[in-house]
Amino acid sequence: MGFLVPPAYQPVVRHTTLKTTFTGLQHILSTAEVPLHQYRGIKYATIPARFRQSKLFTSYRSSTDATRYGPICPQPKGKTVEEGLIAFSGAEPSAQNLKQIESECLNLNITCPGGLTRESRIPVMVWIHGGGDRGSGSHWLYDGGPLVESSVRLGKPVILVTINYRLGLLGCAAGPKLLEDNKLAGEEGVGNYGLRDQRRALEWIHHFIADFGGDGSNITLFGASTGASDILGHLNSSLNASYPLFARAIVQSPVIDPNLPNVSVIGVHLSKVMSALHISTIHELRKVPADKLVNFPAGPRAVDDGYFFKNRSPEPRETAEAAPNHPHVAEKLTAQHIIEQHIADTHGTHPSRISVKALQILHHNPLALVPRPPAPAATQQPVIMGDCAYESFGYAPAANTWTPSAVVRRVGAICQSVKKANALLRAYDISAHTPDDEFPERLLELINDARFAWPVHLAAEKFRTSRLSQDSGGVWRYVFDQEAPGSDIPHHSTDVLYLFDTARPAFAAQSLIPPPDHETFYPDHFDVDDEEQDDDDVPFDNSAFDDASSDDGELIPPVDQYQYMAVRDALQARWIAFAYGQAPWSPDKVFVLGPEGEAGERGSNIFDSRRRTVAWRTALEPLGPALVHKVGLELSNGPSGGAQFVQRQQLLEEHQLQQYMA
């Protein structure tokens, strides 16, 4: 699937700082009224070696082809999380078959309105994709065309950037041996390579998006699932505390682990991988083919290495002491300094001795020497945060293998307290005698709250408390309860489907279904202009999503056209308004999206009715985040999850060893 672009006019950006001309393409949604351009596969950083920090890339040829997606990070075969949850009724979209090259996977894609200039300076939205150890910012689900088109029609045009970064072990491996190896290479810290890649992409955008028409000092970072978890990492990083590169953040259904392991703890996992491969040195580990290495479980996504996260990091250093691989630290950094630093990194020459070489690269262009726009103030950025109603839907196969008595025993063993275990089970109406037809739903409710809903609530409340105490950026909460087209369930990443609008359902069979009176059904909703947004003739792949039939045989899908458009338009409009620095809704309210097309601000009483807040207070709070996380993790893995994981790991390691020895 994806967007096929017919031969047409090719837009170009003559970049005054990077001294190259980027040649892009017209998006398939581009019209004379709303021209849309896209620049694909732009390299933003280089990887000097596996398990090393990436470096900003600035050495382009005079002409750069940006009409094709670049390579993505090597990853295990299989569907992404989003693909696995979408209910396709017809033939599934064909695979994109993007190249997987470890050394060349750090690239980004820019979708922007046509006709922009350096003086346009419109807001920039940067998407961090989720999917764990699978996925990419080049996936067709995240194509920026529909969202950017909506921004133009709303009168608030934005530029949308999606990025690729290192995943799995390639993006998070860490351990004492690797830490020592990195120190010898002059690097501070270890692990968090995917997070650092994302930070490097933000650097590139911050410094170089101006020639595409964007404002590098007005970036909104947004993402879902593990991508949202990464955003939480950036919000709590030492670099963000000393020099933020984004103005605000949107955190959608993050997968939150309250336990941040240190280097020694996470190093045990890396040692097991190396032992399975019969290797003992980092040098040997770097020689293992990437397609073999990525099939090993990645382990924790982030590590407390003493540098990346602010609660363990040293105090911010003065500019004069800044590490050479962090050009963004300088207060009055110019494009010349950026390229000088790149030359120093590349050729081993101290920046103070290469001014002539830098000027040759810049061709004495005065615009390139103008200082970049001022960075955001070093404060806590405003945040939108929320979750979907049925995040645990993806764990249903494993949850269905439990019996009520087995869950009672397992929860008791984890809690190590009869009183607390009973309170937890009672809050979710689970006992050894729970009827079989009712038990799976109740168990999934417990898993949902333990792994998603309650951790998201805790994180939002923590942000709100810290911002109130420091009189800084606000926190806005939303709940997404709108059913996904096809499955009739607001599962994990359903909000992503509505936000990007790239898997748009076909509504031809619903033309006879009149829309309800929205003012009567949902007062205080966000107004939309259906005529402006009605672009169903756009040639998307609309084979997705199952239909349902009413008793009289009439074809009525679980989500009709009106519901889809109402939620999509409200979601897009609020996110885009936030990117413009506007309050998306009243901060003392919660914004609800769904069910059945509902969209609007609601009070705390509505939030309590949409989420199991009483159970949180009575059963989860006494256990604490770490223990609740463990309960959710073990229950979502199934009764034999631990044993099955060990067995799978042993089989995988034996298979990998055979391949490696061959």
N, C-alpha and C positions, 0 to 999 in steps of 0.2 A: 504494500500500500504506500501511501505518501502522496505528495502532490506532484503530478507530472506537469512540467512547464513546457508549453509549446515554444517553438522558435519565435523570438520577438526581440524587441529593443533590449539591449543589455545595459543596465545602469552602471555607472562607474563612480568611484570616490577617489579623487586625487588627493592623497594624504600628504599634507604639507610637512608634517613632522617626521613621518616614517619614510618619506621619499619613495613612495610606491603608488601605483594606481590599482585599486581593488576593482576588479570586474565582477559584478554580481548578476542577478537575473530578476526578472519581474515575477512576482508571486502569481499563482494562478487566480487568486482573488482580485488582482490588480485591475482597476477600471480607470477610465478617464476622470471620474469623480473622486475616487479614492485610490490613487496609485500606491502600490506597495512594492518595495524592493527587498531583496534578501541576499545576504552575503554569507556564504557557507565555508566551513572548514578553515577559518583563519587561525593560523598558528599563533598562540599567545605566550608559549613558554617551551623551553627545552628540558629534557631530562638527561643530566650528565651521566648517570648510571642508575641501574636499578637500586631502589631504596636510598636514593639521594634526593635532596630538595630541588625542586625545579627552579629554573632561572628565566627571568623575563626575556622574551624574544623581541628583537627590534630590527634585525638585519634582513630586510626583504629585498627582493629584486625590484627592478624598476616597474615591473608589471606583475601583479599577483592575481591568479585565477581563483575567484571565490564563488564559482558556480557549482561546485560539488562538495558533498560532505567529506570531511576528513576522517582519518582512521579513529576508531574508538578503542577503549582499553580492552585487552583480552579478558574474556569472561567465560564461565561455564555455559554450555549449550542449554537451551530451554527458553520458555516464555518469561517475559518480565512479569512482575507482580500485577501490573495493570492489565496486561494482555490476558493473564490467567483469570481475572475477575470479570472481564467484559463478556457478555452473553451474545455471541454472534449467531444469527439465525441461518445465514447462508454460508458461502465459502469464506473462510477467514482471510484477512488481508495477507498478501504474500510478504515474505520476509524481505527486509531491506538489503540484507547481505552487505552490511557495512564492513569494511576492512578492519581487522583487529591487529594493531601494531603498537606494542608497548611504548616504544621510543618516540612515536609520532602521535600519541593520542591526546595531547593537550592542545585542543583547538576549540573554537567557538563559532556560533552562528548568530548573525545579526539580522533581524527583521525590522524594517523601519518604513514610515510613510515616505513617499517620493517627494522630491522638491525641497528637501532640507539642505541647509547650509551650516557652516561653522557657527553662524550667529543664531541659529534656531534654538539650540540649547534646551531641548525638550527632555522631560524625565526619562530615566532608563530603568527598566525592570529586568533583573537578572534571575533566571530560573535555575535552581539546583535540583536536578532530577533525583528521584529515589530509586528503590529497587534492590537495595543491599549490594550484592556482588554482581548484579546484572543491570543492564540498561545503559542509556546514553542520552545526552542532550540533543542528539540528532534523531531521536525516535520520532516517528510521524505523529504520535500523540501530542508531542510538545511543539509542533510547528507553530510559529508565532503569528501566522497570517490572520486567522479569525480574531484573535485578541487585539492585535494592532489595528485591524480594520474597525473594530468596535470602538477603540479609543478615538479614532479620527471622527467617526460618526457622532460620538459623544462630545466632540469639541475639545477633547483632552488628549491629543496625540502623544503616544509614548513609543520608545524604541524597546524592543524585547530581545534579550540576549540569552541564548542557551549555551551551556558549556559542557565539555567533556573533561573528565578527570580520572585519576587512577582509582581502581576498585579492588576489592578483595584483598588478598595478601599483598598485592603490588601497591596498594594504597594505605595499608595499616600495619604491616609487619614491624615488630619492634622486639628488642631484647638487649641484654647487656653487651653481647658480642657485637651486635649491629650498632649500638650506641658508641662503643669504642672505635669501631670502624669509621663511623661518621665523624667522630672527633678528629681522627687522623686526617680526614679530608677537609678539616676546618669548618665543620658544620656544628651548630648547636642543636641539641635535642635529637630525638629519634622517633620514627613512626609519624602518624598524622599526615602522611604524604598526600592523601586525597584532600584533606582539609587545607593543606598548604597550597596545593594546586588551585583550589577554589580561590584562595586568597590571592594567588598570583594572577588569576583571571581578573579578579576585581582590580588589581593594580593596572593591568593592561587597559581595562575599560575606563578606569579613572583617568588615566593619562591620555588615551588615544581615541576615545569615542567622540570627541568634539568634531572631528572632520566628517563624521557620519551624521552630525546634527544633534548629538546628545549632550547632556550636561553631566560631566564626570563627577560633579559634586552633589548630584541628586539621584542617587541609585537606591532603588528598592530591591532588597534581596528577598526572594520568595521561593518556597519549595515544599515538597510533601514527603511523608514517610521518612526514610532515612535521610533524604535531602533536607527535610525540616529539622531532623536531629542535628545535622551538620550546621544548620543555621544557628541552633542553640549553642553549638560549640563556638562559632564565630562570635556570638554575642558575649560569651564568657571568656574570650581569648585575651591574652595580654596585648597582642597587637591591636585589637579593636579598642582596648582601653587606652592605649597610648596614641593611636592614629587610626580612627575609624575610616573605612572606605565605602561604607554605605550609610544612608541617612535613616533608613527604617527597614523593618523586616515583617514578613508574613509567614507564619509557621503553621502548616497544615498537617494535622494528624502525625506528629512526630513519634518515632519509636524511641522512648526514653528509657535508658538504663541508668539507675541511680548510682551504680557502682562504676567509678572510673578507675581502671586498674593502673598500677604503676609499671615501670619498665620491667622489673623482675617478675611480676606476676604474668604479664603478657608474654614475657620471654619464654615461659614454660611451653606455651603453645608452639612458638616458633621452633623450639628445640625438638618437639615431637615431630614436626614436619621434616626437619633436617634429618632426624634419626630414621624416619620412614624412607627417606631418600638415600640413606647411607652416606651422608656427607657431614662434614664437621666444621667447615669454614664458610665465612660469608662469601669469599671468592668463589667457592664451588656453588653456593646457593645462587649467585648471580648468573651462573652458566646454565642453570636448569631452564629448559624451554618454557616460555610463558604459558603455552597451552597445557602443560602438565601441572605447573604450579597453581594455576587458578582453580583447579578442581579440588584443592584442599580447602577445608573450611577456613574462613578468613580470621575468625576470632573477633575480639572486641574491635569496634570501628575506630575508637579513639584511645589514646594513652596519655596518662599524666607523666610527661617526660621532664617536667620541671621548667619548661620554657613556654609551651604553647598556651596553656591555660593560666589565667591571671591569678587564681588563688594559690598557685604553686610557683609562679614566675618571679624572677627578680624584679626589683623596681625598674620602671622604664629608664633607659639610659639617655644621656644627652646625645644630641645629634652627632657630635664629634666622635662618639664612641660607637656609632651605629655599625652593625655588622654589614659587610659589603654586599650581602645578598638581600638586603632590605632597603632599597632605594627610596621607598615611600616614607621612611622615617624623617628625612630631611624636611625642615619647615618650609624652605623656599626652593623646593626642587623645580628645576626647569627641564624642558625636553632635552636640552644639551646635556644636563647632568645625567639624565636617564641613559642616553646613548653612550656617554662617556663610561658610565658604570658597566654597560653591556660590553664595551670594548675591553674594559679591564677584566671582566669575568672571562671573556673569550680568549684574550691574548696574554693575560697575566701581566699587564702593564698598569702601574698605579695611575688613577684618574688624573692626578695633578700633572702628569707628564704627557698627556695625550690630547691636549686641547686642540692642537692643529689637526690631528686625525679626526676628532669629533666634528670640527668645523667643516672638514672635507665631506663628511657624511651628511651634514646638515645643508651643505651647499650655500652657506651664509644666508639661509632663509630667515628673515626677521621674525615671522610668525612662530617658527619653531623655538625661538628663544624667549618667547613671552611666557612668564610663569603660569603654571597651571591654575585653574580655578581654586579658590580656597577650599580646604577640606572641611568636612563637617566638624562641629565642635566635639571635643572629646567628652561626650556625655552618653547616657544610656538612650539608645534609639527607641522610638515608638514601635510598638509591636501589635500585630493582629494575630490571634491564636485561636484555634478551634479543632474540632474533631467531627467525625461522622458517627451516626447513631449505632451502626452495626459493624464496627471495625473488625470484630472477631470472626466475621463470616468466613474468612479464609482458613480459619483453624477448625472448621466444622468436621472435616474428615478425621482428624486426630481426636477431637473431642468426642466424636461418636463411638470411639472404641472404649471409652470409660464406662464403668458401671457405677451406680450410686454408692455402693459400699466401698468400692475401691477409692473413689474420690474422698469419702469421709476419712478413710485411713490415711491417704496421702496428705490431706490438709492437716490432719492431726500431727503427723510426723514432721511436717514443715514448721508448723506454728510452735510446737513444743509447749503448748499450753492448751489444756482442755477447754478452759473458759473462752480464750480468744478464738480457738478453732470452732467451737460451737456457735459463738457470736457471728463469725464469718459465714458459716453454713446456713445459719438461721436467717441471716439478712438476705440470702439469695434462695431461700426456701428449698434447700437441699438437705436430704437425709438419706439414710440407707434404704428407706422405703419410698422414695420418690418414684412415681409412676414412670415407666420407661418412655412413654410418649411425651412426657413433660420434661424429663430430665435433661436432654441435650440443650434445649433452649435456655434453661436456667444456668447450666454450666457455661454456656457461651456468654451469658450476661456477666457472670463472674470473671471470665477471662477478659472480656471487653473492658470492664472497669479496672482490672488489675494491670492490664498491659497498655491501655490507651486512655480511657476517659478520665480516671482519677489522676494519673501522672500529668496529663495535659492541664488539668485543673490546678494541680499543685504548682506547676511551672508558671502558669499565668498569674496565680496569686502571689508567687514569689517575686515575679517581675513587677506586679502592681505595687507591692509593699515597698520594694527598693526604690521605685520611681517616685512614690509619694514622699518617702523620706528624704529624697534628694531633689524633689521638685523638678524632675526631668520628664522624658517622653512618656506618653500615655500607653495604656494597654487596653485593647478592644477584644472582646470575646464573641465568638460566633458558635453556633451549633448547626451542623449540616445534616438534616433529617430527610432530605428529598430522595426519593427512590431512584435507583439507577435504571435508565431505560433498558428493558430486556430482562433484568433479574428481579425488579420490583423490590430491591433491597438497598438501603443506603450503606453499602459496604465501603471498605477501605478504598480510598482514591476516587470515590464517586464525585467528589467536588472537583477533582482534576478534569474529569470528563466534561463537566459543565463549563468550567473556566476556560479551557482551551478550545472547546467546541470543534474538535477535529474528528470525533467519532459520532457525528450528528446522525440521529435516527431519521428514518424515512416516515413521514406522516401522511402519505397519500391516502391511506385507508381510513383516515380520521376526519376527512373534510366535512363530514356531516355532523360531527360532534360540536355543538356550540360551546364557546368558552363561558365559564361562570362569571357572575358579576363580582369582580375582584374586590371592589370597594365594600361590598356587603360581606363577602367571606373573610377577607383579610384586610382590615383597616390599617392605615398607617404603613402600607406597603410602599416599596420604592417604585415610582412611576417609570414606565418605559413606553416608548413609541413603537408599537408593533409594526407599523408601516415602514419605519426606517430600518428596523432590524430584521424584516422578513426577507431573507435571502435564501430561501429553500431551494432555489434553482441552481445554486452554486454546485458544481460537479464534484461533491464529495463522494467517497465510497459509502453509500447508505445501506449496505447489505446487513449492517449490524442490527442486533437487538430483536429478541423474540417478541411475538405478539400473543395476546391472550384473547379469548372469546367470551362474550357474555352468554347468558342462558339462551337467548334467542338467536345465537349464531353471529351477531354483529361483531365485527373485528374491533376490539377496544384494547389497545396496549395498556400496560400498567401506568405508563407516563404518556400523557397526550401532548399535543403540540403546544397548547397554551401553558401547561405546567412547565414543560422544558424551557420555553422561551422566557417565562417569567423568572425562573430561578437563574437561568444563564445570564440574563440581562442584569438582574440585581447583583449577582456575584461579580460579574465583570465591571459594572459601574462602580461598585464599592472599592474594589481593588485598585482600579485606575484612579479614582478620587484620592485614595490614600497615597498613591505614587506621586500625586501632585501636592502632597503635604496637607491635605484636608482631612478633617476628622471624618471617618467613614460612617459613623453613627454616634449617638450619645455615649460617652465612655461609661456611664452608670447603667447602661442597658446592654442586653445581649441581642445580637442579630440572629434571627432564625431563618433558615433556608429549608423549606419543606416542613412537613410532607405535603403532597398534592399541590405543589406550586406556591405555597405560602412563602412570603418574603417580607420581613419587616423587623423593626425594633420591638423588643419585648422586655418586660420587667423580670426581676430575679425569681418571682414566683413561677413564671413560665420556664425558666431554666431549671428550677427544682423539679418541675413536672416532666421535663424532657430528659433529665439525667437522674440517676439514682443517688442523689446527694445524701439522703438519710442513711443509706447503707455505707456510704463513704465515711460519714461521721461516726457511726456506731460500730462498724466492723473493720474498716480499712485503716483509719487513723490510729487505733490502738496497736496495730501490727507494725506500722511504719512503712515507708516506701521500699526499703530493701527487701523486707520479708514479703510484702505484697507482690513485688516484682518476681520473686522466686516462685510464689504460688502461681501467678499467671503464666510464667515460663514453663513450669513443669506440667501444668494442666493442659497447656496448648500443645505440648509435645506428645501427649497421649500417655497411657499407662506404662508402655514399654519404651517410652521416648529415650530414656537414658541408655538402656541396653541396646536398642535399635541403633542409636547414634554411634555407640562404640563399635557395633558390628559393621555398620556401614563404613565407619572410618577405617577399620581394619581391612575390609575388602578393597576400599579405595586405595589405601596405602600399598597393599600388595599389588594392585593393578598398576599403580604409578611406578612402583619399583621395577616391575617387569618391563614396562615401557622404557624406563630410564636406562636399565641395564642393556636393553636391546639396542 
